[in-house]
Amino acid sequence: MFRSHNICNFSSESEELTRILHRAFDNVMAEMQEYQARSKGKSLLSHEEVTLSDVNDLQIPPHVRTRGWPKNRLG
């Protein structure tokens, strides 16, 4: 994440750098889809087809139950 953040900050300095970054992302996405298709027989969604809810679903941590008795919050 740190590397991608630095790359995005650098590419935001000009429109040409941003276009270069977008082309690179498209190439990387295509390469990862080819790899996924070879390894599992199906491809991933492209980054253009991903919605905000898909991203939020990835960022929400799973609910983890605590061990032992539940704590009495009233007392």
PDB file of N, CA, C and O in Angstrom:
ATOM      1  N   MET A   1       0.825  -1.187   0.000  1.00  0.00           N
ATOM      2  CA  MET A   1       0.000   0.000   0.000  1.00  0.00           C
ATOM      3  C   MET A   1       0.874   1.258   0.000  1.00  0.00           C
ATOM      4  O   MET A   1       0.564   2.249  -0.661  1.00  0.00           O
ATOM      5  N   PHE A   2       1.962   1.194   0.751  1.00  0.00           N
ATOM      6  CA  PHE A   2       2.838   2.355   0.824  1.00  0.00           C
ATOM      7  C   PHE A   2       3.425   2.679  -0.546  1.00  0.00           C
ATOM      8  O   PHE A   2       3.495   3.843  -0.942  1.00  0.00           O
ATOM      9  N   ARG A   3       3.842   1.646  -1.261  1.00  0.00           N
ATOM     10  CA  ARG A   3       4.422   1.866  -2.595  1.00  0.00           C
ATOM     11  C   ARG A   3       3.390   2.437  -3.548  1.00  0.00           C
ATOM     12  O   ARG A   3       3.686   3.372  -4.291  1.00  0.00           O
ATOM     13  N   SER A   4       2.174   1.887  -3.538  1.00  0.00           N
ATOM     14  CA  SER A   4       1.154   2.393  -4.455  1.00  0.00           C
ATOM     15  C   SER A   4       0.765   3.830  -4.108  1.00  0.00           C
ATOM     16  O   SER A   4       0.478   4.630  -4.998  1.00  0.00           O
ATOM     17  N   HIS A   5       0.757   4.152  -2.830  1.00  0.00           N
ATOM     18  CA  HIS A   5       0.453   5.526  -2.418  1.00  0.00           C
ATOM     19  C   HIS A   5       1.509   6.489  -2.959  1.00  0.00           C
ATOM     20  O   HIS A   5       1.173   7.553  -3.480  1.00  0.00           O
ATOM     21  N   ASN A   6       2.783   6.117  -2.836  1.00  0.00           N
ATOM     22  CA  ASN A   6       3.861   6.970  -3.356  1.00  0.00           C
ATOM     23  C   ASN A   6       3.774   7.120  -4.870  1.00  0.00           C
ATOM     24  O   ASN A   6       3.983   8.212  -5.398  1.00  0.00           O
ATOM     25  N   ILE A   7       3.469   6.033  -5.568  1.00  0.00           N
ATOM     26  CA  ILE A   7       3.341   6.097  -7.022  1.00  0.00           C
ATOM     27  C   ILE A   7       2.181   7.004  -7.421  1.00  0.00           C
ATOM     28  O   ILE A   7       2.313   7.811  -8.342  1.00  0.00           O
ATOM     29  N   CYS A   8       1.055   6.879  -6.740  1.00  0.00           N
ATOM     30  CA  CYS A   8      -0.109   7.721  -7.057  1.00  0.00           C
ATOM     31  C   CYS A   8       0.182   9.192  -6.776  1.00  0.00           C
ATOM     32  O   CYS A   8      -0.202  10.062  -7.559  1.00  0.00           O
ATOM     33  N   ASN A   9       0.850   9.472  -5.675  1.00  0.00           N
ATOM     34  CA  ASN A   9       1.212  10.866  -5.384  1.00  0.00           C
ATOM     35  C   ASN A   9       2.127  11.429  -6.461  1.00  0.00           C
ATOM     36  O   ASN A   9       1.952  12.568  -6.896  1.00  0.00           O
ATOM     37  N   PHE A  10       3.095  10.639  -6.891  1.00  0.00           N
ATOM     38  CA  PHE A  10       4.021  11.089  -7.927  1.00  0.00           C
ATOM     39  C   PHE A  10       3.301  11.311  -9.248  1.00  0.00           C
ATOM     40  O   PHE A  10       3.554  12.298  -9.939  1.00  0.00           O
ATOM     41  N   SER A  11       2.396  10.388  -9.601  1.00  0.00           N
ATOM     42  CA  SER A  11       1.715  10.497 -10.892  1.00  0.00           C
ATOM     43  C   SER A  11       0.696  11.625 -10.920  1.00  0.00           C
ATOM     44  O   SER A  11       0.289  12.055 -11.999  1.00  0.00           O
ATOM     45  N   SER A  12       0.277  12.110  -9.767  1.00  0.00           N
ATOM     46  CA  SER A  12      -0.713  13.193  -9.740  1.00  0.00           C
ATOM     47  C   SER A  12      -0.113  14.551 -10.087  1.00  0.00           C
ATOM     48  O   SER A  12      -0.832  15.547 -10.155  1.00  0.00           O
ATOM     49  N   GLU A  13       1.193  14.597 -10.305  1.00  0.00           N
ATOM     50  CA  GLU A  13       1.840  15.865 -10.615  1.00  0.00           C
ATOM     51  C   GLU A  13       1.523  16.363 -12.022  1.00  0.00           C
ATOM     52  O   GLU A  13       1.593  17.566 -12.276  1.00  0.00           O
ATOM     53  N   SER A  14       1.176  15.460 -12.940  1.00  0.00           N
ATOM     54  CA  SER A  14       0.820  15.899 -14.291  1.00  0.00           C
ATOM     55  C   SER A  14      -0.133  14.896 -14.923  1.00  0.00           C
ATOM     56  O   SER A  14      -0.228  13.748 -14.489  1.00  0.00           O
ATOM     57  N   GLU A  15      -0.832  15.347 -15.952  1.00  0.00           N
ATOM     58  CA  GLU A  15      -1.776  14.469 -16.640  1.00  0.00           C
ATOM     59  C   GLU A  15      -1.056  13.368 -17.403  1.00  0.00           C
ATOM     60  O   GLU A  15      -1.560  12.249 -17.493  1.00  0.00           O
ATOM     61  N   GLU A  16       0.114  13.668 -17.952  1.00  0.00           N
ATOM     62  CA  GLU A  16       0.861  12.649 -18.689  1.00  0.00           C
ATOM     63  C   GLU A  16       1.321  11.535 -17.750  1.00  0.00           C
ATOM     64  O   GLU A  16       1.251  10.361 -18.112  1.00  0.00           O
ATOM     65  N   LEU A  17       1.789  11.882 -16.558  1.00  0.00           N
ATOM     66  CA  LEU A  17       2.176  10.859 -15.582  1.00  0.00           C
ATOM     67  C   LEU A  17       0.969  10.020 -15.169  1.00  0.00           C
ATOM     68  O   LEU A  17       1.085   8.812 -14.960  1.00  0.00           O
ATOM     69  N   THR A  18      -0.182  10.667 -15.053  1.00  0.00           N
ATOM     70  CA  THR A  18      -1.405   9.944 -14.704  1.00  0.00           C
ATOM     71  C   THR A  18      -1.784   8.972 -15.810  1.00  0.00           C
ATOM     72  O   THR A  18      -2.191   7.846 -15.523  1.00  0.00           O
ATOM     73  N   ARG A  19      -1.659   9.383 -17.077  1.00  0.00           N
ATOM     74  CA  ARG A  19      -1.956   8.485 -18.197  1.00  0.00           C
ATOM     75  C   ARG A  19      -0.998   7.294 -18.207  1.00  0.00           C
ATOM     76  O   ARG A  19      -1.409   6.164 -18.472  1.00  0.00           O
ATOM     77  N   ILE A  20       0.275   7.549 -17.918  1.00  0.00           N
ATOM     78  CA  ILE A  20       1.258   6.458 -17.845  1.00  0.00           C
ATOM     79  C   ILE A  20       0.860   5.466 -16.758  1.00  0.00           C
ATOM     80  O   ILE A  20       0.928   4.254 -16.964  1.00  0.00           O
ATOM     81  N   LEU A  21       0.447   5.976 -15.603  1.00  0.00           N
ATOM     82  CA  LEU A  21       0.037   5.111 -14.502  1.00  0.00           C
ATOM     83  C   LEU A  21      -1.191   4.288 -14.878  1.00  0.00           C
ATOM     84  O   LEU A  21      -1.255   3.098 -14.572  1.00  0.00           O
ATOM     85  N   HIS A  22      -2.166   4.909 -15.539  1.00  0.00           N
ATOM     86  CA  HIS A  22      -3.373   4.189 -15.940  1.00  0.00           C
ATOM     87  C   HIS A  22      -3.039   3.070 -16.925  1.00  0.00           C
ATOM     88  O   HIS A  22      -3.591   1.974 -16.826  1.00  0.00           O
ATOM     89  N   ARG A  23      -2.139   3.335 -17.874  1.00  0.00           N
ATOM     90  CA  ARG A  23      -1.725   2.290 -18.810  1.00  0.00           C
ATOM     91  C   ARG A  23      -1.031   1.150 -18.067  1.00  0.00           C
ATOM     92  O   ARG A  23      -1.250  -0.024 -18.364  1.00  0.00           O
ATOM     93  N   ALA A  24      -0.199   1.512 -17.107  1.00  0.00           N
ATOM     94  CA  ALA A  24       0.501   0.486 -16.326  1.00  0.00           C
ATOM     95  C   ALA A  24      -0.494  -0.357 -15.528  1.00  0.00           C
ATOM     96  O   ALA A  24      -0.360  -1.579 -15.474  1.00  0.00           O
ATOM     97  N   PHE A  25      -1.489   0.281 -14.907  1.00  0.00           N
ATOM     98  CA  PHE A  25      -2.514  -0.458 -14.170  1.00  0.00           C
ATOM     99  C   PHE A  25      -3.287  -1.387 -15.096  1.00  0.00           C
ATOM    100  O   PHE A  25      -3.576  -2.525 -14.727  1.00  0.00           O
ATOM    101  N   ASP A  26      -3.625  -0.916 -16.296  1.00  0.00           N
ATOM    102  CA  ASP A  26      -4.331  -1.759 -17.259  1.00  0.00           C
ATOM    103  C   ASP A  26      -3.497  -2.974 -17.640  1.00  0.00           C
ATOM    104  O   ASP A  26      -4.017  -4.086 -17.735  1.00  0.00           O
ATOM    105  N   ASN A  27      -2.199  -2.760 -17.858  1.00  0.00           N
ATOM    106  CA  ASN A  27      -1.309  -3.875 -18.212  1.00  0.00           C
ATOM    107  C   ASN A  27      -1.180  -4.869 -17.063  1.00  0.00           C
ATOM    108  O   ASN A  27      -1.211  -6.081 -17.280  1.00  0.00           O
ATOM    109  N   VAL A  28      -1.036  -4.363 -15.851  1.00  0.00           N
ATOM    110  CA  VAL A  28      -0.913  -5.235 -14.684  1.00  0.00           C
ATOM    111  C   VAL A  28      -2.204  -6.023 -14.480  1.00  0.00           C
ATOM    112  O   VAL A  28      -2.163  -7.219 -14.188  1.00  0.00           O
ATOM    113  N   MET A  29      -3.349  -5.358 -14.633  1.00  0.00           N
ATOM    114  CA  MET A  29      -4.633  -6.040 -14.457  1.00  0.00           C
ATOM    115  C   MET A  29      -4.797  -7.152 -15.486  1.00  0.00           C
ATOM    116  O   MET A  29      -5.255  -8.245 -15.151  1.00  0.00           O
ATOM    117  N   ALA A  30      -4.427  -6.881 -16.741  1.00  0.00           N
ATOM    118  CA  ALA A  30      -4.520  -7.899 -17.790  1.00  0.00           C
ATOM    119  C   ALA A  30      -3.604  -9.077 -17.475  1.00  0.00           C
ATOM    120  O   ALA A  30      -3.992 -10.230 -17.659  1.00  0.00           O
ATOM    121  N   GLU A  31      -2.404  -8.796 -17.006  1.00  0.00           N
ATOM    122  CA  GLU A  31      -1.463  -9.868 -16.669  1.00  0.00           C
ATOM    123  C   GLU A  31      -1.981 -10.703 -15.502  1.00  0.00           C
ATOM    124  O   GLU A  31      -1.851 -11.927 -15.518  1.00  0.00           O
ATOM    125  N   MET A  32      -2.563 -10.064 -14.493  1.00  0.00           N
ATOM    126  CA  MET A  32      -3.096 -10.810 -13.354  1.00  0.00           C
ATOM    127  C   MET A  32      -4.304 -11.642 -13.766  1.00  0.00           C
ATOM    128  O   MET A  32      -4.481 -12.752 -13.265  1.00  0.00           O
ATOM    129  N   GLN A  33      -5.143 -11.129 -14.672  1.00  0.00           N
ATOM    130  CA  GLN A  33      -6.289 -11.899 -15.149  1.00  0.00           C
ATOM    131  C   GLN A  33      -5.827 -13.127 -15.930  1.00  0.00           C
ATOM    132  O   GLN A  33      -6.402 -14.206 -15.792  1.00  0.00           O
ATOM    133  N   GLU A  34      -4.787 -12.960 -16.751  1.00  0.00           N
ATOM    134  CA  GLU A  34      -4.244 -14.107 -17.485  1.00  0.00           C
ATOM    135  C   GLU A  34      -3.705 -15.152 -16.518  1.00  0.00           C
ATOM    136  O   GLU A  34      -3.932 -16.347 -16.703  1.00  0.00           O
ATOM    137  N   TYR A  35      -3.003 -14.713 -15.503  1.00  0.00           N
ATOM    138  CA  TYR A  35      -2.471 -15.632 -14.504  1.00  0.00           C
ATOM    139  C   TYR A  35      -3.606 -16.362 -13.789  1.00  0.00           C
ATOM    140  O   TYR A  35      -3.552 -17.577 -13.597  1.00  0.00           O
ATOM    141  N   GLN A  36      -4.631 -15.610 -13.399  1.00  0.00           N
ATOM    142  CA  GLN A  36      -5.767 -16.199 -12.689  1.00  0.00           C
ATOM    143  C   GLN A  36      -6.477 -17.208 -13.590  1.00  0.00           C
ATOM    144  O   GLN A  36      -6.881 -18.275 -13.128  1.00  0.00           O
ATOM    145  N   ALA A  37      -6.629 -16.882 -14.858  1.00  0.00           N
ATOM    146  CA  ALA A  37      -7.302 -17.788 -15.793  1.00  0.00           C
ATOM    147  C   ALA A  37      -6.491 -19.073 -15.957  1.00  0.00           C
ATOM    148  O   ALA A  37      -7.065 -20.160 -16.031  1.00  0.00           O
ATOM    149  N   ARG A  38      -5.175 -18.961 -16.013  1.00  0.00           N
ATOM    150  CA  ARG A  38      -4.334 -20.144 -16.140  1.00  0.00           C
ATOM    151  C   ARG A  38      -4.376 -20.989 -14.872  1.00  0.00           C
ATOM    152  O   ARG A  38      -4.385 -22.218 -14.949  1.00  0.00           O
ATOM    153  N   SER A  39      -4.402 -20.352 -13.723  1.00  0.00           N
ATOM    154  CA  SER A  39      -4.298 -21.110 -12.475  1.00  0.00           C
ATOM    155  C   SER A  39      -5.635 -21.660 -11.996  1.00  0.00           C
ATOM    156  O   SER A  39      -5.668 -22.728 -11.384  1.00  0.00           O
ATOM    157  N   LYS A  40      -6.735 -20.965 -12.257  1.00  0.00           N
ATOM    158  CA  LYS A  40      -8.031 -21.429 -11.756  1.00  0.00           C
ATOM    159  C   LYS A  40      -9.064 -21.651 -12.846  1.00  0.00           C
ATOM    160  O   LYS A  40     -10.128 -22.208 -12.577  1.00  0.00           O
ATOM    161  N   GLY A  41      -8.782 -21.237 -14.049  1.00  0.00           N
ATOM    162  CA  GLY A  41      -9.725 -21.452 -15.129  1.00  0.00           C
ATOM    163  C   GLY A  41     -10.778 -20.377 -15.268  1.00  0.00           C
ATOM    164  O   GLY A  41     -11.685 -20.521 -16.087  1.00  0.00           O
ATOM    165  N   LYS A  42     -10.693 -19.307 -14.503  1.00  0.00           N
ATOM    166  CA  LYS A  42     -11.639 -18.202 -14.654  1.00  0.00           C
ATOM    167  C   LYS A  42     -10.911 -16.897 -14.420  1.00  0.00           C
ATOM    168  O   LYS A  42      -9.849 -16.881 -13.798  1.00  0.00           O
ATOM    169  N   SER A  43     -11.470 -15.800 -14.912  1.00  0.00           N
ATOM    170  CA  SER A  43     -10.795 -14.510 -14.789  1.00  0.00           C
ATOM    171  C   SER A  43     -11.476 -13.650 -13.737  1.00  0.00           C
ATOM    172  O   SER A  43     -12.618 -13.893 -13.346  1.00  0.00           O
ATOM    173  N   LEU A  44     -10.747 -12.647 -13.294  1.00  0.00           N
ATOM    174  CA  LEU A  44     -11.258 -11.694 -12.313  1.00  0.00           C
ATOM    175  C   LEU A  44     -12.016 -10.576 -13.001  1.00  0.00           C
ATOM    176  O   LEU A  44     -11.921 -10.405 -14.217  1.00  0.00           O
ATOM    177  N   LEU A  45     -12.767  -9.816 -12.221  1.00  0.00           N
ATOM    178  CA  LEU A  45     -13.371  -8.598 -12.748  1.00  0.00           C
ATOM    179  C   LEU A  45     -12.280  -7.586 -13.017  1.00  0.00           C
ATOM    180  O   LEU A  45     -11.272  -7.549 -12.311  1.00  0.00           O
ATOM    181  N   SER A  46     -12.473  -6.772 -14.026  1.00  0.00           N
ATOM    182  CA  SER A  46     -11.490  -5.724 -14.265  1.00  0.00           C
ATOM    183  C   SER A  46     -11.668  -4.637 -13.221  1.00  0.00           C
ATOM    184  O   SER A  46     -12.725  -4.536 -12.599  1.00  0.00           O
ATOM    185  N   HIS A  47     -10.635  -3.823 -13.028  1.00  0.00           N
ATOM    186  CA  HIS A  47     -10.718  -2.774 -12.015  1.00  0.00           C
ATOM    187  C   HIS A  47     -11.778  -1.745 -12.371  1.00  0.00           C
ATOM    188  O   HIS A  47     -12.235  -1.013 -11.493  1.00  0.00           O
ATOM    189  N   GLU A  48     -12.186  -1.667 -13.647  1.00  0.00           N
ATOM    190  CA  GLU A  48     -13.224  -0.719 -14.035  1.00  0.00           C
ATOM    191  C   GLU A  48     -14.613  -1.225 -13.659  1.00  0.00           C
ATOM    192  O   GLU A  48     -15.544  -0.429 -13.536  1.00  0.00           O
ATOM    193  N   GLU A  49     -14.771  -2.554 -13.471  1.00  0.00           N
ATOM    194  CA  GLU A  49     -16.064  -3.137 -13.140  1.00  0.00           C
ATOM    195  C   GLU A  49     -16.303  -3.222 -11.633  1.00  0.00           C
ATOM    196  O   GLU A  49     -17.410  -3.548 -11.205  1.00  0.00           O
ATOM    197  N   VAL A  50     -15.302  -2.940 -10.839  1.00  0.00           N
ATOM    198  CA  VAL A  50     -15.424  -3.036  -9.391  1.00  0.00           C
ATOM    199  C   VAL A  50     -16.179  -1.821  -8.870  1.00  0.00           C
ATOM    200  O   VAL A  50     -15.887  -0.687  -9.249  1.00  0.00           O
ATOM    201  N   THR A  51     -17.163  -2.068  -7.987  1.00  0.00           N
ATOM    202  CA  THR A  51     -17.949  -0.983  -7.420  1.00  0.00           C
ATOM    203  C   THR A  51     -17.410  -0.605  -6.046  1.00  0.00           C
ATOM    204  O   THR A  51     -16.573  -1.301  -5.472  1.00  0.00           O
ATOM    205  N   LEU A  52     -17.910   0.510  -5.536  1.00  0.00           N
ATOM    206  CA  LEU A  52     -17.487   0.972  -4.218  1.00  0.00           C
ATOM    207  C   LEU A  52     -17.890  -0.027  -3.143  1.00  0.00           C
ATOM    208  O   LEU A  52     -17.149  -0.216  -2.178  1.00  0.00           O
ATOM    209  N   SER A  53     -19.042  -0.668  -3.284  1.00  0.00           N
ATOM    210  CA  SER A  53     -19.453  -1.653  -2.278  1.00  0.00           C
ATOM    211  C   SER A  53     -18.521  -2.859  -2.271  1.00  0.00           C
ATOM    212  O   SER A  53     -18.283  -3.446  -1.215  1.00  0.00           O
ATOM    213  N   ASP A  54     -17.983  -3.242  -3.445  1.00  0.00           N
ATOM    214  CA  ASP A  54     -17.004  -4.336  -3.479  1.00  0.00           C
ATOM    215  C   ASP A  54     -15.762  -3.970  -2.686  1.00  0.00           C
ATOM    216  O   ASP A  54     -15.220  -4.797  -1.953  1.00  0.00           O
ATOM    217  N   VAL A  55     -15.312  -2.735  -2.832  1.00  0.00           N
ATOM    218  CA  VAL A  55     -14.132  -2.275  -2.106  1.00  0.00           C
ATOM    219  C   VAL A  55     -14.431  -2.234  -0.617  1.00  0.00           C
ATOM    220  O   VAL A  55     -13.602  -2.661   0.187  1.00  0.00           O
ATOM    221  N   ASN A  56     -15.612  -1.725  -0.229  1.00  0.00           N
ATOM    222  CA  ASN A  56     -15.971  -1.652   1.182  1.00  0.00           C
ATOM    223  C   ASN A  56     -16.077  -3.040   1.799  1.00  0.00           C
ATOM    224  O   ASN A  56     -15.696  -3.234   2.954  1.00  0.00           O
ATOM    225  N   ASP A  57     -16.594  -4.018   1.035  1.00  0.00           N
ATOM    226  CA  ASP A  57     -16.679  -5.383   1.550  1.00  0.00           C
ATOM    227  C   ASP A  57     -15.304  -5.943   1.866  1.00  0.00           C
ATOM    228  O   ASP A  57     -15.146  -6.695   2.828  1.00  0.00           O
ATOM    229  N   LEU A  58     -14.311  -5.586   1.071  1.00  0.00           N
ATOM    230  CA  LEU A  58     -12.957  -6.056   1.330  1.00  0.00           C
ATOM    231  C   LEU A  58     -12.351  -5.394   2.560  1.00  0.00           C
ATOM    232  O   LEU A  58     -11.518  -5.995   3.238  1.00  0.00           O
ATOM    233  N   GLN A  59     -12.760  -4.161   2.854  1.00  0.00           N
ATOM    234  CA  GLN A  59     -12.154  -3.415   3.947  1.00  0.00           C
ATOM    235  C   GLN A  59     -12.823  -3.660   5.290  1.00  0.00           C
ATOM    236  O   GLN A  59     -12.241  -3.325   6.322  1.00  0.00           O
ATOM    237  N   ILE A  60     -14.019  -4.228   5.319  1.00  0.00           N
ATOM    238  CA  ILE A  60     -14.721  -4.464   6.574  1.00  0.00           C
ATOM    239  C   ILE A  60     -14.129  -5.713   7.239  1.00  0.00           C
ATOM    240  O   ILE A  60     -14.127  -6.789   6.642  1.00  0.00           O
ATOM    241  N   PRO A  61     -13.628  -5.572   8.472  1.00  0.00           N
ATOM    242  CA  PRO A  61     -13.070  -6.749   9.137  1.00  0.00           C
ATOM    243  C   PRO A  61     -14.180  -7.704   9.568  1.00  0.00           C
ATOM    244  O   PRO A  61     -15.286  -7.253   9.865  1.00  0.00           O
ATOM    245  N   PRO A  62     -13.920  -8.996   9.611  1.00  0.00           N
ATOM    246  CA  PRO A  62     -14.941  -9.948  10.038  1.00  0.00           C
ATOM    247  C   PRO A  62     -15.228  -9.788  11.525  1.00  0.00           C
ATOM    248  O   PRO A  62     -14.369  -9.350  12.289  1.00  0.00           O
ATOM    249  N   HIS A  63     -16.439 -10.146  11.926  1.00  0.00           N
ATOM    250  CA  HIS A  63     -16.813 -10.078  13.335  1.00  0.00           C
ATOM    251  C   HIS A  63     -16.118 -11.206  14.089  1.00  0.00           C
ATOM    252  O   HIS A  63     -16.170 -12.365  13.676  1.00  0.00           O
ATOM    253  N   VAL A  64     -15.479 -10.862  15.179  1.00  0.00           N
ATOM    254  CA  VAL A  64     -14.748 -11.843  15.974  1.00  0.00           C
ATOM    255  C   VAL A  64     -15.401 -11.919  17.343  1.00  0.00           C
ATOM    256  O   VAL A  64     -15.528 -10.911  18.036  1.00  0.00           O
ATOM    257  N   ARG A  65     -15.813 -13.113  17.725  1.00  0.00           N
ATOM    258  CA  ARG A  65     -16.424 -13.302  19.044  1.00  0.00           C
ATOM    259  C   ARG A  65     -15.336 -13.338  20.102  1.00  0.00           C
ATOM    260  O   ARG A  65     -14.257 -13.891  19.886  1.00  0.00           O
ATOM    261  N   THR A  66     -15.633 -12.744  21.244  1.00  0.00           N
ATOM    262  CA  THR A  66     -14.683 -12.767  22.347  1.00  0.00           C
ATOM    263  C   THR A  66     -14.799 -14.089  23.086  1.00  0.00           C
ATOM    264  O   THR A  66     -15.799 -14.794  22.953  1.00  0.00           O
ATOM    265  N   ARG A  67     -13.791 -14.423  23.856  1.00  0.00           N
ATOM    266  CA  ARG A  67     -13.776 -15.654  24.622  1.00  0.00           C
ATOM    267  C   ARG A  67     -14.358 -15.406  26.002  1.00  0.00           C
ATOM    268  O   ARG A  67     -14.291 -14.291  26.518  1.00  0.00           O
ATOM    269  N   GLY A  68     -14.923 -16.433  26.594  1.00  0.00           N
ATOM    270  CA  GLY A  68     -15.405 -16.347  27.963  1.00  0.00           C
ATOM    271  C   GLY A  68     -16.814 -15.786  28.043  1.00  0.00           C
ATOM    272  O   GLY A  68     -17.532 -15.686  27.049  1.00  0.00           O
ATOM    273  N   TRP A  69     -17.184 -15.421  29.274  1.00  0.00           N
ATOM    274  CA  TRP A  69     -18.519 -14.912  29.530  1.00  0.00           C
ATOM    275  C   TRP A  69     -18.672 -13.515  28.960  1.00  0.00           C
ATOM    276  O   TRP A  69     -17.693 -12.770  28.906  1.00  0.00           O
ATOM    277  N   PRO A  70     -19.887 -13.131  28.528  1.00  0.00           N
ATOM    278  CA  PRO A  70     -20.086 -11.757  28.061  1.00  0.00           C
ATOM    279  C   PRO A  70     -19.961 -10.777  29.216  1.00  0.00           C
ATOM    280  O   PRO A  70     -20.338 -11.089  30.346  1.00  0.00           O
ATOM    281  N   LYS A  71     -19.439  -9.611  28.938  1.00  0.00           N
ATOM    282  CA  LYS A  71     -19.256  -8.616  29.995  1.00  0.00           C
ATOM    283  C   LYS A  71     -20.571  -7.882  30.249  1.00  0.00           C
ATOM    284  O   LYS A  71     -21.317  -7.584  29.316  1.00  0.00           O
ATOM    285  N   ASN A  72     -20.846  -7.594  31.523  1.00  0.00           N
ATOM    286  CA  ASN A  72     -22.039  -6.854  31.899  1.00  0.00           C
ATOM    287  C   ASN A  72     -21.739  -5.371  31.718  1.00  0.00           C
ATOM    288  O   ASN A  72     -20.983  -4.788  32.495  1.00  0.00           O
ATOM    289  N   ARG A  73     -22.315  -4.776  30.718  1.00  0.00           N
ATOM    290  CA  ARG A  73     -22.032  -3.378  30.412  1.00  0.00           C
ATOM    291  C   ARG A  73     -22.826  -2.416  31.301  1.00  0.00           C
ATOM    292  O   ARG A  73     -22.510  -1.228  31.378  1.00  0.00           O
ATOM    293  N   LEU A  74     -23.853  -2.936  31.969  1.00  0.00           N
ATOM    294  CA  LEU A  74     -24.675  -2.067  32.823  1.00  0.00           C
ATOM    295  C   LEU A  74     -24.059  -1.901  34.207  1.00  0.00           C
ATOM    296  O   LEU A  74     -24.258  -0.876  34.860  1.00  0.00           O
ATOM    297  N   GLY A  75     -23.331  -2.883  34.641  1.00  0.00           N
ATOM    298  CA  GLY A  75     -22.798  -2.855  35.997  1.00  0.00           C
ATOM    299  C   GLY A  75     -21.429  -2.313  35.988  1.00  0.00           C
ATOM    300  O   GLY A  75     -20.801  -2.206  37.042  1.00  0.00           O
TER     301      GLY A  75
END
